Amino acid sequence: MNSIATLLALSCLFLLGSSRLMLAINMIAFQGFLIGILPLVSGHGFSFEVIILAATGIIMKSIALPQMLKKALEKSGTKREVEPYISFGASILSGIILLFISGWIASRLTQDETIVSSSLIAGFFLLFTGLFTIITRKKALTQALGFLVLENGVYTAGLSLGSEFSFMVELGILLDVFVGIFLMGIMLFHIDKEFDHIDTDRFDALSDLELLNGNILNLDQDTDEEEGAE
Amino acid sequence: MNASSIIFIFVSLLAGPILPGLINKTKALFGGRQGPRVLQLYYDIFKLARKTPTYSETASALTRIAPVVIALSSITALTLVPSFFNDSVIHFTGDIILMAYLLGLGRFFMVTAALDRGSAFEGMGASREVLYSALAEPSFFAGLLIMIYETNSLELSEIFSKLSLNFWQENPAILFLILCSWFVILLVENARIPIDDPNTHLELTMIHEVMILDYSAKDLALIEYASALKLWIYSALIVGMLINGEIITNMALQIAIFTLGMAIVAFVIGTIESITARIKLVFIPKFIVGSGALAIIALILKVAGN
């Protein structure tokens, strides 16, 4: 349990520090696997429901969703996140601060003995990392990844709170996420087809005024080819 | 202070220069070469020790003092590090801080002496050395803090003897994280690939080598010896952290396991040097900070997770 929490935190750090989208997706798959086996080791026993939840979790989060995202990545032709609002080095430092905050929150919450605090910390950290990724990254694909991390965080925190966990609700959420990412994948594809890039930062330049001013030229230059930070 | 630890300190002082030899042998093995002898560094040191040093005209007394201070600080630091699963020769509360900063003192003299000679390249190397070691320091202490927190002790010998298997079994990932970050520190502090290449003599990329360019003969011998001891200290820390020698009661077995552990560390360093290229100079700080982040994550999860 502790090790899983540590590995989850580690995968978040990789997500924050890497510009390669493929690595980020692989990290998400790894995270999905860890999240999947979490119900098995969190002391709920090996009932039928727990096993179903773990199996669906692993299949969806570490196989189905990463495959879909990889397909979207291939179609968009992007390889790396270029110039996020907060650089990768600073992101790692922010990640450490976020981990501090999660640790603080978890230590405030864990008056009850039934709460497993290390995975609660990991849960909060995943949640914050997800939000951080959504806010600071420009590519729509990375933002979708952030959303997935966020959801993983909610799931982990929920599991570690130790209360009677409701199997149906968790499965329902899983389905929601699946559909959400599915839609995002389709939208990514369409955005990419329309604008030749999935950089959300450049959407606000898209107005008739800009077109008249001839700023459309800026849109045509594909900056994806630029060498970004490693 | 007991008799065996005094014997072991002498053994460590004598055996120090074997480690770089082992690393070079491993590299030769990977390259399919015969490679220099394992004891090559001893030959080098003896050869250098017989010669008379020459000094640059701009060099002040600092350049002459520095090698002695560097060597002495490494030797003193070695007396504070437990080797062969024995208590260190000198141990007291807080000796760990003294050990870290004795090595820091050696580095300070190395850097100021490099600046003293007024060479532009040496100044560049000095600036890099200071930057990287400043970045590596927090992760070293973060790793230490975890062990201090676990064993509730500030004494290096006590920390290592108290670290039990239970601690690591409870959360093996923490062990892994500390190991990774400390190994990176070992590479940084001892100027190994992928941070620095001990064999390179290209002015623009040297770090450690550039600072000792002007040293010759006896002084160079002292510095080479001090570097070998430094490698020994960091390897001993890693081996001591990984293996709890207190479980092993047989002294012969303790010696055998420790020696094997050191050899494995040297082999791993050699392997890393053989299979990786140097990191681009501008990415080194990120690499070091990243490894420090691992230690800090482990620290937070350890402290907040209990």
Interface residues (C-beta under 8 A of the other chain):
Chain A: N2 S3 I4 A5 T6 L7 A9 L10 L13 G17 F88 G89 I92 L93 G95 I96 L99 F100 S102 G103 W104 A106 S107 S117 S118 I121 A122 E230
Chain B: E170 N171 P172 A173 I174 L177 F283 P285 K286 V289 G290 A293 L294 I296 I297 A298 I300 L301 V303 A304 G305 N306
